[in-house]
Amino acid sequence: MVSVFGGMTNERKIRIYYNERELTALRVGLWKGHFKTREGFFDWNKPAALMFHLRMDPFEKQDGSKSQHMAMEKSWIGGLMRDVLGQHMMSLKKFQPRQKGSSLVLRDVLE
């Protein structure tokens, strides 16, 4: 498939997001689910359960009760995300990472 600018387009429908070495989000098509979020660059990742439809909310700003309500209405996407993450974890078991991810946590740096 060729894009408007003459290059090839990305046909991947699934994207997995990591923050250093922690799984933080998963995108399947136009749906994106956050498992961990942080407020600032140096903040800790905090557990979260946020769901966004990227065409309706491209900047991912409508979180909170609206996001929870949408996640409950579209519960089928949770099963799809579970299957995708299961396949991803199986691939990590089969093809283990060669090096450990870096960290800004002092105790991890000293080890």
Secondary structure, 3 states (H helix, E strand, C coil): CECCCCCECCCCCEEEEEECCEEEEEEECCEEEEEEECCCCCCCCEEEEEEEECCCCCCCCCCCHHHHHHHHHCCHHHHHHHHHHHHHHHHHHHCCCCCCCCCCCHHHHHC
